Amino acid sequence: MVTPRPKFFISLLAALMLGACSTTPPTHFYVLDALPQTERANKQALAIGIGPITLPALLERKQMVTRLHNNTVQLAEFHQWAEPLKDTLLRVIVKNLAALQPTYVFRAYPWSAYGNVDYRIIIDIDSFAAETKKNVKFSASWAIMDERQHTIIKNGKTQLERILANPAPAAIAEAMSQLLSQFSQRLIQDIELP
């Protein structure tokens, strides 16, 4: 009678453990939603450029970021943005502003392929993340510049917050979309152009 060797059992056990470890959760991808679009402005309308937009380096990553207690952050490895967050923010803000104020033409930075703009809105986002999975905070400084005169005609700071009823990543992305809508509405109120 042949008895199994210990090496055989060790190899079999290692193969089983390796197979068990090789399954990883699927990665989920998220986008931000813009407001429903309305009829476009006419060709004679003022052109307003949006951008550049700046973000803290912490947010310039594909993973969703959550701020935790004691100055720590959590990166959601399996919950990621479908495109770079800066690109998403620029696209959504331009679409939101176009929906809210169809009498102007809004162009995303860089707009050189479309010609010049009359004004530009520069946006410096300080924070835009979930905090301890209880709320989402948005904070940004902005300036409206007259491109012909190269002067800032208005600037300000906007801080917004939305409580999360659900800490799931999809709910966080939805809350972030709503905060961008609020921010866009505030910008429209502040755009008083000649």
Residue pairs with C-beta under 8 A, 6 or more apart in sequence:
24 78
25 78
26 78
27 77
27 78
27 79
27 80
28 78
28 79
28 80
28 169
28 170
29 80
29 81
29 82
30 64
30 79
30 80
30 81
30 82
30 169
30 170
30 173
31 81
31 82
31 83
31 88
31 173
32 88
32 89
32 92
32 173
32 176
32 177
32 180
33 92
33 174
33 177
34 91
34 92
34 95
34 96
34 99
34 177
34 180
35 95
35 96
35 99
35 100
35 181
35 184
36 99
37 95
37 98
37 99
38 98
38 99
38 102
39 102
40 98
40 102
40 105
41 98
41 102
41 103
41 104
41 105
45 103
45 104
45 105
46 104
46 105
46 118
46 119
46 193
47 104
47 105
47 106
47 107
47 111
47 114
47 115
47 116
47 117
47 118
47 119
48 97
48 104
48 105
48 106
48 107
48 117
48 118
48 119
48 120
48 121
48 191
48 193
49 106
49 107
49 108
49 109
49 111
49 117
49 119
49 120
49 121
49 147
50 90
50 93
50 94
50 97
50 106
50 107
50 108
50 109
50 120
50 121
50 123
51 90
51 108
51 109
51 110
51 120
51 121
51 122
51 123
52 109
52 122
52 123
53 86
53 89
53 90
53 93
53 109
53 123
53 124
53 125
54 86
54 123
54 124
54 125
55 85
55 86
55 89
55 125
55 128
56 125
56 126
56 127
58 65
58 73
58 129
59 65
59 85
59 125
59 128
59 129
60 84
60 85
60 86
61 75
61 85
62 80
62 81
62 84
63 75
63 76
63 77
63 79
63 80
63 81
64 75
64 76
64 79
64 80
64 81
64 129
64 130
64 169
64 172
64 173
65 73
65 74
65 75
65 76
65 129
65 130
66 73
66 74
66 76
66 129
66 130
66 131
66 132
66 133
66 172
67 73
67 129
67 130
67 131
67 132
68 74
68 132
69 132
73 129
76 169
79 169
81 88
82 88
85 128
89 125
89 128
89 180
90 108
90 109
91 108
92 177
92 180
93 123
93 180
93 183
93 184
93 187
94 106
94 107
94 108
96 180
96 181
96 184
96 185
97 104
97 106
97 184
97 187
97 188
98 104
98 105
98 106
100 184
100 185
100 188
101 188
101 191
104 191
104 193
107 114
107 117
109 120
111 117
116 147
117 147
118 146
118 147
118 148
118 193
119 144
119 145
119 146
119 147
119 153
119 191
119 193
120 144
120 145
120 147
121 142
121 143
121 144
121 145
121 187
121 191
122 142
122 143
122 145
123 140
123 141
123 142
124 140
124 141
124 142
125 138
125 139
125 140
126 139
126 140
126 141
127 137
127 138
127 139
128 136
128 137
128 138
128 139
128 140
128 176
128 179
129 136
129 137
130 136
130 164
130 167
130 172
130 175
131 137
133 164
133 167
133 172
134 163
134 164
134 167
135 161
135 162
135 163
135 164
136 161
136 162
136 164
136 172
136 175
136 176
136 179
137 159
137 160
137 161
138 158
138 159
138 160
138 161
138 176
138 179
138 180
138 182
138 183
139 157
139 158
139 159
139 160
140 157
140 158
140 183
141 155
141 156
141 157
142 155
142 156
142 157
142 158
142 187
143 152
143 154
143 155
144 152
144 153
144 154
144 155
144 190
144 191
145 151
145 152
145 153
146 152
146 153
154 190
154 192
156 190
158 183
158 186
158 187
160 179
160 182
160 183
161 179
162 175
162 178
162 179
164 171
164 172
164 175
165 171
